[in-house]
Amino acid sequence: MPRIQFNMRIEQDIKQGLDDAAKSQNRTTANLIEWLLKQYIEQVAKRGTSRAPAEVELDFATPDELHTAITHRRPAIADTLKYLEDKS
């Protein structure tokens, strides 16, 4: 596998935290960073596939269900909707 070299500035407290974490796991700092990057890339890859299911079923709420949800969660929106209904 080809090696990639990153040159970046890291704040001293972050660098110290990485050094401490690496020592506690008997790793080098470079090895720890490589492992963290791999974990991050795997998580991003998993998120990308979970968002695109083969089949998607949409379940739409009835107007009564919407009204109940809005009334319980957003009283100001419910008042506005009632005002608009009364006005029309």
C-alpha positions as CSV (number, residue, x, y, z in Angstrom):
1,M,0.0,0.0,0.0
2,P,1.4,3.4,-0.9
3,R,2.3,5.7,1.9
4,I,0.8,9.2,2.0
5,Q,2.4,12.0,4.0
6,F,0.3,14.7,5.5
7,N,1.8,18.0,6.5
8,M,-0.4,19.9,8.8
9,R,-0.3,22.1,11.8
10,I,-1.7,20.7,15.0
11,E,-2.3,22.6,18.2
12,Q,0.0,21.5,21.0
13,D,-2.8,20.2,23.3
14,I,-4.3,18.1,20.5
15,K,-0.8,16.7,19.7
16,Q,-0.2,15.9,23.3
17,G,-3.6,14.2,23.5
18,L,-2.8,12.1,20.5
19,D,0.6,11.2,21.9
20,D,-0.9,10.2,25.2
21,A,-3.6,8.1,23.5
22,A,-1.0,6.4,21.3
23,K,1.2,5.5,24.3
24,S,-1.7,4.1,26.3
25,Q,-2.5,1.8,23.3
26,N,1.1,0.9,22.7
27,R,1.0,2.6,19.2
28,T,3.0,5.2,17.5
29,T,1.2,8.5,17.0
30,A,1.3,8.0,13.2
31,N,-0.2,4.6,13.6
32,L,-3.0,5.9,15.8
33,I,-3.8,8.7,13.3
34,E,-3.8,6.2,10.5
35,W,-6.2,4.0,12.4
36,L,-8.5,7.0,13.3
37,L,-8.6,8.0,9.6
38,K,-9.5,4.4,8.5
39,Q,-12.3,4.4,11.1
40,Y,-13.6,7.7,9.9
41,I,-13.5,6.6,6.2
42,E,-15.4,3.4,7.1
43,Q,-18.1,5.4,9.0
44,V,-18.5,7.8,6.0
45,A,-18.8,4.8,3.6
46,K,-21.5,3.2,5.8
47,R,-23.5,6.4,6.0
48,G,-23.4,6.8,2.2
49,T,-24.9,3.3,1.6
50,S,-27.5,3.5,4.4
51,R,-29.1,6.6,2.8
52,A,-29.9,4.9,-0.5
53,P,-32.2,1.9,0.1
54,A,-33.4,-0.1,-2.9
55,E,-37.0,0.4,-2.1
56,V,-38.5,3.3,-0.2
57,E,-42.1,3.2,1.1
58,L,-43.6,6.6,2.0
59,D,-46.2,6.8,4.6
60,F,-48.1,10.0,4.5
61,A,-49.9,11.4,7.6
62,T,-53.6,12.3,7.4
63,P,-54.6,15.9,7.9
64,D,-55.9,15.0,11.4
65,E,-52.6,13.4,12.3
66,L,-50.7,16.5,11.0
67,H,-53.0,18.7,13.0
68,T,-52.5,16.7,16.2
69,A,-48.7,16.7,15.7
70,I,-48.6,20.4,15.0
71,T,-50.9,21.2,18.0
72,H,-48.7,19.2,20.4
73,R,-45.4,20.3,19.1
74,R,-45.8,23.8,17.8
75,P,-48.7,25.8,19.4
76,A,-47.8,28.9,17.5
77,I,-48.0,27.1,14.2
78,A,-51.4,25.7,15.2
79,D,-52.7,29.1,16.1
80,T,-51.5,30.5,12.8
81,L,-53.2,27.6,10.9
82,K,-56.4,28.1,12.8
83,Y,-56.3,31.8,12.0
84,L,-55.8,31.1,8.3
85,E,-58.6,28.6,8.3
86,D,-61.0,31.0,10.0
87,K,-60.0,33.8,7.7
88,S,-60.8,31.8,4.5
